Amino acid sequence: TERKEEASAAENNPSWVPQGKPRERSSILYSAGQFFFEYLVVVSLKKTSDGRYEPKITYQFPKRENLLKGQKEEEERLLQAIPLFCFPDGNNWAPVTEFTSETFSFVLTNVDGSRKIGYCRRLLPSGRGVRLPEVFCIISCLGCFGLFSKILDEVEKRRQISMAVIYPFMQGLRESPFPAPGKTVTIKSFIPESGTELIELTRPVDAHLEHVEFQALLQRLSPHLILHIFASAVLERRLIFLAEELSVLSQCIHAVAALLYPFTWAHTYIPVVPECLLDTVCCPTPFMVGIQMRHLERVLDQPMEEALIVDLCKGKILRAVGDEEEILPIKLQNEMLTSLNRHHNNNNINTSEQVNTLVSEAFVQFFVRMVGHYASHIKWSKNGSGTFQERAFYKAITSKTNRKFLKKFVKTNMFSLFIEEAEKSRIPHEGK
């Protein structure tokens, strides 16, 4: 009962808890020139009267003043939801002397479909004796995991000296514009006894891959299984990923979502599900969620509809619909398999960025082959509005197996959203 009350409080109160609106946009902003982040918060575990621990925000930068009423309410909802995702593993903690720091991220979706990312570093504060871990969480609209991991390294380094040293560094970061892809921004930061440091933060050239670590996926799953997962995601099914480490869950789920580029996952998306929201898996609508392995029994006991359940620890599928092998056209499936196997075998030779580019290319090519002709099937009226000719679009495909897949894919939300954008954005020289 207590857990259900917590879950219902979380769902009814912070609208920043993922909503799973059927037409929500999952694209993360990458605009240069924006603020790097909205908030840095520290979430600590505070003992409750029943001896358990509750995560609470104990530090927030910047403090917001002069907010309008609507903005203030939204800020309060956001700040209420954050602790739940910084400690998704529940309230059973005990002070420890050693703790391996971990980096993970979560995504919060507002009722209007906009998304914010929480980049987290969970660590043990410096000191002696037994202590409880705390989480430094940076909230941003910008998707760039590598860049924010580096920022969290700097935060952790300063935390070892004093909390007071973190503030000027974050202030300097907040005053710097987010760089364009491939560009670098340099932050000056003073550290007592070390003097002024210059910290360089560089964005990768390919902006759509900067929140992604495909290597994490290739290290845990065979190319064959990755294709089964991709096939399920393309048809917008329910996907559950299991692992114990929060970093593994968040990295692998972000990677699966990135395989869909240039399309975006348009449903419930929770890389790390807090314990009190486990009944998310009962949703009849599509979702992509990550759950800690310790909750496996509870998840399997839930009355859920058909779902693909993936064990990232053992690299196997625990539960499947059964037709995953037949969803993708076999010829294209084999081409992607060959490509993935090549990168899988060269895993230690290529850099993380090279693996990202090579893996992404294999999946982008799949979409180019399947739907690359969409633009020639948008009929433009004289007033500039476009109408997609769906029937002509899939009839243009000669292969029966490709057409069979396409007829299913055009019914997905991700394809509908993509086409809606295309119908609005006519390139002036087209069709003259």
matplotlib code that plots the C-alpha trace (Angstrom):
import matplotlib.pyplot as plt

x = [0.0, 2.8, 4.5, 1.3, 0.7, 4.3, 3.7, 0.4, 1.9, 4.7, 2.4, -0.2, 2.2, 5.4, 4.2, 7.9, 7.5, 7.3, 3.8, 3.9, 1.7, 1.1, 2.4, 5.1, 8.4, 11.5, 14.0, 16.5, 17.6, 21.1, 21.1, 24.3, 24.4, 21.9, 22.7, 24.7, 22.3, 19.3, 20.2, 22.9, 21.4, 22.8, 20.5, 21.3, 19.7, 17.9, 16.7, 13.0, 11.2, 10.8, 14.6, 14.5, 16.1, 14.5, 16.3, 16.1, 17.6, 20.2, 21.8, 20.5, 22.3, 21.2, 18.4, 15.6, 13.8, 11.3, 9.7, 6.1, 3.5, 3.4, 7.2, 7.4, 4.9, 6.8, 10.1, 8.6, 7.3, 10.6, 12.5, 10.1, 10.6, 14.5, 15.3, 13.1, 15.3, 18.6, 17.9, 15.6, 16.7, 14.4, 14.9, 16.9, 20.3, 23.0, 26.0, 29.2, 33.0, 33.5, 31.4, 32.3, 31.1, 28.8, 27.5, 24.0, 21.3, 17.5, 14.9, 11.9, 9.0, 6.6, 2.9, 3.6, 6.1, 9.2, 12.1, 14.9, 17.9, 19.4, 23.1, 24.0, 27.2, 26.6, 29.5, 30.6, 31.4, 35.0, 35.6, 36.2, 34.0, 30.7, 28.8, 25.9, 26.3, 25.0, 24.1, 25.3, 22.7, 22.9, 19.5, 19.7, 17.6, 20.8, 21.7, 25.5, 26.5, 30.2, 30.4, 28.4, 30.4, 33.5, 31.7, 30.7, 34.4, 35.3, 32.4, 33.6, 37.2, 36.1, 33.8, 36.9, 38.2, 35.0, 31.4, 32.4, 34.8, 31.9, 29.9, 32.4, 33.0, 29.3, 28.8, 31.5, 29.9, 26.5, 27.9, 29.4, 27.4, 26.9, 29.3, 28.2, 29.0, 32.8, 33.6, 35.2, 34.4, 37.1, 36.1, 38.5, 38.3, 40.3, 41.2, 42.8, 46.5, 46.4, 45.7, 43.6, 42.8, 41.5, 38.9, 38.2, 34.8, 34.4, 31.2, 31.5, 31.1, 28.0, 25.5, 22.9, 25.4, 26.6, 24.2, 25.1, 27.5, 26.9, 29.9, 27.9, 25.3, 27.8, 29.7, 26.5, 24.4, 25.1, 24.4, 21.6, 19.8, 20.4, 18.5, 15.6, 15.5, 15.7, 12.8, 10.6, 11.5, 10.7, 7.2, 6.8, 6.3, 6.9, 10.6, 12.0, 15.7, 17.2, 20.6, 21.9, 24.0, 22.2, 25.0, 24.5, 20.7, 20.9, 23.7, 22.1, 18.6, 19.9, 21.8, 18.7, 16.6, 19.5, 19.3, 16.0, 17.6, 16.4, 13.1, 12.5, 10.8, 7.5, 6.2, 7.0, 10.8, 12.3, 16.0, 15.9, 12.5, 12.3, 11.1, 7.8, 6.9, 7.5, 3.8, 4.7, 5.2, 1.4, 0.8, -1.0, 0.8, 4.4, 7.2, 11.0, 12.1, 15.1, 14.6, 17.2, 17.7, 16.7, 13.1, 12.9, 10.5, 8.2, 8.2, 7.4, 4.5, 2.9, -0.1, 1.6, 0.8, 3.3, 6.7, 10.4, 12.4, 16.1, 18.7, 21.7, 23.8, 23.7, 23.1, 19.9, 16.2, 14.1, 10.7, 9.8, 6.7, 8.1, 8.1, 11.2, 13.1, 10.5, 9.9, 12.7, 13.2, 15.7, 18.1, 18.4, 18.6, 21.6, 23.3, 23.0, 24.1, 27.3, 28.0, 27.4, 29.5, 32.4, 32.2, 31.6, 34.8, 36.8, 35.4, 38.7, 40.3, 38.0, 37.5, 34.0, 33.2, 34.2, 32.0, 29.1, 29.5, 29.9, 26.9, 24.7, 25.5, 24.3, 20.9, 20.6, 21.2, 18.4, 16.0, 17.4, 16.7, 13.2, 11.8, 14.4, 11.9, 9.3, 10.0, 8.9, 5.5, 4.6, 2.1, 2.4, -0.5, -0.2, -0.4, 2.7, 1.0, 2.1, 0.1, 1.8, 0.6, 0.9, -0.4, 1.9, 4.8, 4.7, 3.7, 6.9, 8.7, 9.1, 10.2, 7.2, 9.0, 10.1, 6.6, 5.1, 7.4, 6.7, 2.9, 3.4, 6.0, 3.9, 1.3, 3.8, 3.8, 7.4, 6.7, 3.6, 5.5, 8.4, 6.0, 4.1, 7.4, 8.2, 4.8, 5.5, 9.0, 9.1, 12.5, 11.9, 13.5, 11.6, 8.9, 9.2]
y = [0.0, 2.4, 1.8, 2.4, 5.6, 6.8, 5.9, 7.7, 10.7, 10.7, 10.3, 12.9, 15.5, 16.0, 16.3, 15.8, 12.1, 10.4, 10.6, 8.5, 10.7, 8.9, 11.8, 13.2, 14.2, 12.4, 14.5, 16.1, 19.7, 20.2, 23.9, 25.8, 29.0, 27.8, 27.5, 24.3, 23.4, 24.6, 23.3, 21.5, 19.8, 17.6, 14.8, 13.3, 10.5, 11.6, 9.2, 9.0, 8.2, 4.6, 4.1, 4.1, 6.8, 9.3, 11.2, 15.0, 17.9, 19.5, 21.9, 23.7, 26.0, 28.5, 29.5, 30.8, 34.0, 36.3, 33.4, 33.8, 31.7, 29.1, 28.8, 28.5, 25.6, 23.9, 24.3, 22.8, 19.8, 19.3, 19.5, 17.1, 14.5, 14.6, 12.8, 9.8, 9.3, 10.0, 7.1, 4.8, 1.8, 2.5, 3.4, 0.5, 2.1, 1.7, 3.9, 2.4, 3.2, 2.3, 3.0, 2.9, 6.2, 5.7, 7.9, 7.5, 9.6, 9.8, 11.5, 13.5, 14.2, 17.0, 16.9, 18.9, 16.3, 18.4, 16.5, 17.3, 15.0, 14.5, 13.6, 12.0, 11.1, 9.0, 9.1, 8.8, 12.2, 12.6, 11.9, 9.1, 6.4, 5.2, 7.6, 7.6, 8.2, 11.4, 12.3, 15.3, 15.8, 18.3, 19.0, 20.1, 20.2, 19.3, 15.7, 15.2, 12.4, 12.6, 16.3, 16.2, 13.2, 15.4, 18.2, 15.7, 14.7, 18.3, 18.6, 15.4, 16.7, 19.9, 18.0, 16.4, 19.9, 21.7, 22.3, 26.0, 25.3, 23.8, 27.1, 29.3, 26.5, 26.0, 29.7, 29.9, 27.1, 28.7, 31.9, 30.0, 29.3, 25.7, 25.1, 24.1, 20.5, 20.0, 23.2, 23.7, 26.0, 26.8, 27.4, 29.1, 27.7, 28.6, 25.8, 26.6, 25.5, 24.5, 28.0, 28.7, 25.7, 25.9, 23.2, 22.4, 21.0, 19.8, 18.5, 15.7, 16.6, 14.4, 16.0, 13.2, 10.7, 12.7, 11.2, 7.7, 4.9, 2.0, 0.2, -0.4, -2.3, -4.3, -5.4, -6.9, -8.2, -10.1, -8.4, -10.9, -9.8, -6.1, -6.6, -8.3, -5.4, -2.9, -4.7, -4.5, -0.8, 0.0, -1.4, 0.5, -2.4, -2.7, -3.1, -3.8, -3.8, -5.4, -4.7, -4.0, -1.0, 2.3, 3.3, 0.1, 0.7, 4.3, 3.8, 0.8, 2.3, 5.6, 3.5, 1.5, 4.7, 6.2, 3.2, 4.6, 7.8, 9.8, 8.8, 9.3, 7.1, 8.7, 6.9, 6.4, 6.4, 5.8, 4.7, 4.0, 3.3, 4.2, 1.4, 3.1, 3.3, -0.3, -0.8, 1.2, -2.2, -2.8, 0.0, -1.2, 1.5, 1.2, 1.9, 1.6, 1.2, 0.1, -1.8, -3.0, -6.7, -7.0, -6.2, -9.0, -11.2, -8.3, -7.3, -10.8, -11.0, -7.9, -8.4, -7.1, -7.3, -8.8, -7.3, -8.0, -8.4, -8.2, -9.3, -7.0, -8.9, -12.3, -10.9, -12.8, -12.2, -13.5, -13.0, -12.3, -12.0, -14.7, -13.1, -10.8, -12.9, -12.1, -8.4, -7.0, -7.9, -10.8, -9.4, -6.0, -7.9, -9.9, -6.8, -5.1, -8.3, -8.4, -4.8, -5.2, -8.4, -6.5, -3.8, -6.3, -8.2, -4.9, -3.6, -2.8, -1.3, 1.6, 4.6, 5.0, 7.8, 5.6, 2.7, 5.2, 6.4, 2.9, 1.4, 4.3, 4.2, 0.6, 1.5, 4.8, 2.9, 0.5, 3.5, 5.1, 1.8, 1.4, 5.0, 7.2, 7.9, 9.5, 13.1, 12.3, 11.1, 14.4, 16.3, 20.0, 22.4, 25.9, 27.4, 25.4, 22.7, 19.1, 15.9, 12.5, 9.9, 6.8, 4.2, 5.4, 5.5, 1.8, 0.7, 2.3, -0.6, -3.6, -6.2, -8.0, -8.5, -4.8, -3.7, -6.0, -4.3, -0.8, -1.3, -1.8, 0.9, 3.6, 3.0, 3.9, 7.2, 7.8, 7.6, 9.8, 12.5, 12.4, 12.8, 15.6, 17.5, 16.8, 18.1, 21.4, 21.9, 22.1, 22.8, 25.8, 24.3, 21.0, 20.3, 23.6]
z = [0.0, 1.0, -2.4, -4.3, -2.4, -3.2, -6.9, -7.1, -5.4, -7.9, -10.8, -9.7, -8.5, -10.6, -14.2, -15.0, -14.3, -17.7, -19.1, -22.2, -24.3, -27.6, -29.7, -27.5, -29.1, -27.9, -29.7, -27.3, -28.2, -29.5, -30.1, -29.8, -27.8, -25.1, -21.4, -20.7, -17.9, -15.9, -12.4, -10.5, -7.5, -4.8, -3.6, -0.2, 1.8, 4.9, 7.6, 8.2, 11.5, 10.4, 10.0, 6.2, 4.0, 1.7, -1.0, -0.6, -2.5, -0.1, -2.6, -5.6, -8.0, -9.2, -6.8, -8.9, -7.9, -9.6, -11.4, -12.7, -11.0, -13.8, -14.0, -10.2, -10.2, -13.0, -11.2, -8.0, -9.9, -11.6, -8.3, -6.7, -9.3, -9.4, -6.1, -7.1, -10.2, -8.5, -6.1, -8.1, -6.1, -3.2, 0.4, 1.9, 2.3, 4.9, 5.6, 4.0, 4.0, 0.3, -2.7, -6.4, -8.0, -10.9, -13.8, -15.2, -16.7, -16.7, -18.8, -17.5, -19.9, -19.2, -20.0, -23.2, -24.4, -23.8, -22.2, -19.8, -19.1, -15.6, -15.7, -12.4, -10.6, -7.5, -5.1, -1.5, 0.1, 1.2, 4.9, 7.4, 8.8, 7.4, 5.1, 2.7, -1.0, -2.5, -6.1, -8.1, -10.8, -13.6, -15.3, -19.0, -22.1, -24.0, -25.0, -24.8, -22.4, -23.0, -22.4, -19.2, -17.9, -18.2, -16.3, -13.6, -13.3, -12.6, -10.1, -8.3, -8.2, -6.6, -4.2, -2.7, -1.8, -0.7, -1.9, -2.1, -5.0, -7.1, -7.2, -9.2, -11.7, -12.4, -12.6, -15.2, -17.1, -16.9, -18.4, -21.4, -24.5, -25.4, -28.4, -31.9, -33.0, -33.4, -31.5, -28.1, -25.2, -22.6, -19.0, -16.6, -13.1, -10.0, -7.5, -4.2, -4.1, -7.8, -9.3, -12.4, -14.6, -18.2, -18.9, -22.5, -23.4, -27.0, -28.7, -31.2, -34.9, -35.3, -33.0, -33.2, -31.7, -28.8, -26.3, -27.4, -26.5, -29.0, -27.6, -24.3, -26.4, -28.4, -25.3, -23.7, -26.6, -29.8, -33.1, -33.6, -30.4, -31.2, -34.5, -32.6, -30.2, -33.2, -35.0, -31.8, -31.3, -35.0, -34.6, -31.3, -29.0, -25.2, -24.3, -20.8, -20.2, -17.0, -15.4, -11.9, -12.7, -13.5, -15.9, -18.0, -18.1, -19.1, -21.7, -23.4, -23.6, -25.0, -27.6, -28.6, -29.0, -31.1, -33.5, -34.7, -36.1, -38.1, -36.4, -32.7, -30.1, -29.5, -26.3, -22.6, -22.2, -18.8, -18.9, -15.1, -13.5, -9.8, -7.6, -6.8, -10.5, -11.4, -12.4, -15.6, -17.1, -16.9, -19.4, -22.5, -24.6, -26.0, -23.7, -23.4, -19.8, -17.8, -14.5, -12.0, -11.9, -8.3, -9.3, -11.9, -9.9, -9.2, -12.9, -14.1, -11.6, -13.0, -15.3, -18.4, -22.1, -24.6, -24.2, -25.1, -21.9, -22.3, -19.7, -20.2, -17.6, -19.3, -22.8, -23.5, -24.2, -21.3, -22.9, -26.5, -28.7, -31.0, -34.4, -33.9, -36.5, -39.3, -38.7, -40.8, -44.5, -44.5, -47.1, -45.3, -41.9, -43.2, -44.4, -41.0, -39.3, -41.4, -40.7, -36.9, -36.7, -38.3, -35.7, -32.9, -33.8, -34.1, -30.8, -29.3, -32.4, -33.1, -30.8, -29.2, -31.7, -34.7, -33.4, -33.0, -36.6, -38.1, -36.2, -36.8, -40.5, -40.8, -39.4, -41.3, -44.5, -43.6, -43.4, -46.5, -48.4, -46.9, -46.8, -48.6, -51.4, -49.1, -50.3, -53.9, -52.5, -50.9, -53.1, -52.7, -53.2, -54.5, -51.0, -50.0, -47.8, -48.4, -48.4, -48.1, -50.7, -48.5, -51.0, -53.9, -51.4, -50.5, -54.0, -55.3, -53.4, -55.7, -53.1, -51.5, -48.2, -48.0, -48.8, -46.1, -43.5, -44.8, -44.5, -40.8, -40.3, -41.9, -39.1, -36.4, -34.5, -35.3, -39.0, -38.7, -36.7, -39.3, -42.2, -40.4, -40.1, -43.8, -44.9, -43.2, -44.4, -48.2, -49.6, -52.0, -55.1, -54.9, -57.4, -59.4]

ax = plt.figure().add_subplot(projection="3d")
ax.plot(x, y, z, "-o")
ax.set_aspect("equal")
plt.show()
